[in-house]
Amino acid sequence: MEFDANSLIQELNDQITKEVKEIVKDTIREVVEASPTPQNSAGFSVGSYVRSHRVALDQADDSYDMVPEGEVDEQAASKAMELINKVDDLIKEPCVRVVISNNVPHALDVETGENWQKTPGY
């Protein structure tokens, strides 16, 4: 049997890419599960923060998704989990820079608790 270095390298790249995708998916799950939502924040969250998580390559996606004033999005966390579906299309090679971001205007306040009296930072 002849040794085929190219096939071996491709197989390793495929396996590493698969592992990178799983790490990114697990990270998204953890970020979303740790985020304040209408269900876990004693009613202080309307869902804008958790809905505004984004995943992209190389640089942060600067968009965000505000819940309209006076409304509450009870499905915000499940919508954020849909980011997991983007990972397979986004990551095509093992060595990529993946950025998980949140650019809702009050993101830093929610995360650190500063200027945000509704809930402690997480």
Secondary structure as GFF3:
##gff-version 3
##sequence-region A 1 122
A	DSSP	alpha_helix	5	34	.	.	.	ID=ss1
A	DSSP	alpha_helix	48	51	.	.	.	ID=ss2
A	DSSP	beta_strand	53	57	.	.	.	ID=ss3
A	DSSP	alpha_helix	76	81	.	.	.	ID=ss4
A	DSSP	alpha_helix	83	90	.	.	.	ID=ss5
A	DSSP	beta_strand	98	102	.	.	.	ID=ss6
A	DSSP	alpha_helix	107	112	.	.	.	ID=ss7
###
